[in-house]
Amino acid sequence: MYQTNRIMHKAGFVNIIGNPNVGKSTLMNAFVGEKLSIITSKAQTTRHRILGIVNGEDFQMILSDTPGIIKPAYELQQSMMDFVKSAFEDADVLIYMVEIGEKELKDEAFFKKITASKIPVLLLLNKIDTSNQDQLEAQAELWQNKVPNAEFYPISALTGFNVQNVFNRIVELLPESPPFYPKDQLTDKPERFFVNEAIREKILIHYKKEIPYAVEVDTEEFFEEEDIIRIRSVIMVERDSQKGILIGHKGEAIKRVGVEARKDLEKFFGKQVHLELYVKVNKNWRSNIKQLKRFGYNQK
């Protein structure tokens, strides 16, 4: 009997965890080739668990960007950490990211899960472009001793240094499996999610102190026509004073957010966008379980 060569297909979940601002979102965007996760210099930029799907001829890599690990202070942050916990449950490969100068994970329980993991762990030391050789060698020794079960890779997610080698190694580690998602699917999130995130990114960039963390965005209308997408989004804040700051003098501040978000969305969707923004007070939404569920948190 003649034998045919069967092409082995691989597929699996690759979950990225680490402290805030270590570059998880930059790495995922680099792997996917699209800006799925928003990126700012502020902690807690990522609030949800976002999937980015990379398809090859014989593999499907499902990347998961999670919020940075913090000690929760209110219900929203607790929900964010629930997303991180879920990343341990379905991972086929775990990426633990640290950065130059970092010495510990903020949550000891998470760290114990990483060092006791039975699945492959890749420890990525990011931002090496900001270090010198002596510092790099010291950090490499520190983390390899802390996480002896991990494969160690120094990288720069921003410049792309060593990123392709990490990508290739992940493909090697993926288990044999048919694809989980259609081959033309890029993410598990709907269009409205990326509208909300584009607006929230501009708020994180342009506002200080409590404002960015008191904000949630809800896209109420998304109508796609042949040549244009018409969007109406509401920005939620917790207090009247925050509403005034967000809008700014004669509406100039909120106008800047709208203009910059629209430009990003036109690039993302590949067509003209008409974006209307409104600001509404939704008192104490960050501590209201019902409101958090409405915005996609507390999904237990």
Secondary structure, 3 states (H helix, E strand, C coil): CCCCCCCCCEEEEEEEEECCCCCHHHHHHHHHCCCCCCCCCCCCCCCCCEEEEEECCCEEEEEEECCCCCCCCCHHHHHHHHHHHHHHHCCCEEEEEEECCCCCCCCHHHHHHHHCCCCCEEEEEECHHHCCHHHHHHHHHHHHHHCCCEEEEECECCCCECHHHHHHHHHHHCCECCCCCCCCCCECCCHHHHHHHHHHHHHHHHCCCCHHHHCEEEEEEEEECCCEEEEEEEEEECCHHHHHHHHCHHHHHHHHHHHHHHHHHHHHHCCEEEEEEEEEECCCHHHCHHHHHHCCCCCC
